[in-house]
Structures are given as structure tokens and as C-alpha cells.
Amino acid sequence: MSKDYTQLIRNISQYTGEMKKAEPDTMNGFYALAKAASADNVLDKKTKELIALAIGVTQRCDGCIGFHVKALKDLGGTREELCDMLSVCVYMGGGPALMYAADALRAWDQFNA
């Protein structure tokens, strides 16, 4: 089975839009938190995306992988940086993390196709 991460984040975005209509206060709060947490500060945005992606991989979240791989790419991240971070995920998360690390690499290749 091959996942299409471009379609996956498109589908999720559609329904987060529906969630925003249904629960605007909650969703606006989430988006404000995301904006504040990912802003350049002591750590730069790219480093924060690598951290967020590592959490998504080890928590086995396909949507997180899709959104954070795309954000990493858009911030000028490299495949080499991604692979280096993914090796830490595999070290800390073992076999299950390896399965999602491979998917994160697949997502990278899809967004860069």
C-alpha cells in the first residue's frame, strides 16, 4: 500500500475547515498555538519542523507526517536533514518508528516530485 501524502493533507485540510466552521473558537486557539510554537525564537522554524515531524513519526500520525514534511520542504529543509532526523526516530522508537520513517521519506519524495 502506498500512501498519497499530497492527497492526504488535502483531505484533512478540507475537514479541518469543516471543524473551523463547527468549532471556531477551538480551531482558532489551535492555530494560534501552532503559529506561536512554530515561530522563529531560540530555535528556528526549520529545527522546530524537524522536531514536530519526529513527534509525528514516533506517534504514528500520517497527517502529521504529511503536513510537517511539506512544511520542512517549504522551509528549505533537505532530504539529508530529514534522513538524519529519521535515524534518531528509529533509534528511539524501534521498528514501529522505522515504518513511519519510511513513510516520511515517501512523503518527502512525493512533495518533491
FENMO-V466230 format. One record per residue. N is the residue number from 1. RES is the residue in one letter. BURIAL is I if it has 9 or more other ideal C-beta (glycine too) atoms within 8 Angstrom, else O. Layout:
BEGIN
n=<N:N>
res=<RES:RES>
burial=<BURIAL:BURIAL>
END
This chain:
BEGIN
n=<1:2:3:4:5:6:7:8:9:10:11:12:13:14:15:16:17:18:19:20:21:22:23:24:25:26:27:28:29:30:31:32:33:34:35:36:37:38:39:40:41:42:43:44:45:46:47:48:49:50:51:52:53:54:55:56:57:58:59:60:61:62:63:64:65:66:67:68:69:70:71:72:73:74:75:76:77:78:79:80:81:82:83:84:85:86:87:88:89:90:91:92:93:94:95:96:97:98:99:100:101:102:103:104:105:106:107:108:109:110:111:112:113>
res=<M:S:K:D:Y:T:Q:L:I:R:N:I:S:Q:Y:T:G:E:M:K:K:A:E:P:D:T:M:N:G:F:Y:A:L:A:K:A:A:S:A:D:N:V:L:D:K:K:T:K:E:L:I:A:L:A:I:G:V:T:Q:R:C:D:G:C:I:G:F:H:V:K:A:L:K:D:L:G:G:T:R:E:E:L:C:D:M:L:S:V:C:V:Y:M:G:G:G:P:A:L:M:Y:A:A:D:A:L:R:A:W:D:Q:F:N:A>
burial=<O:O:I:O:I:I:O:I:I:O:O:I:O:O:O:I:O:O:I:I:O:O:O:O:O:O:I:I:O:O:O:O:O:O:O:O:O:I:O:O:O:O:O:O:I:I:O:I:I:I:I:I:I:I:I:I:I:I:O:O:O:I:I:I:I:I:I:I:I:I:I:I:I:O:I:O:I:O:O:O:I:I:I:O:I:I:I:I:I:I:O:O:I:O:O:O:I:I:I:I:I:O:I:I:I:I:I:I:O:I:I:O:O>
END
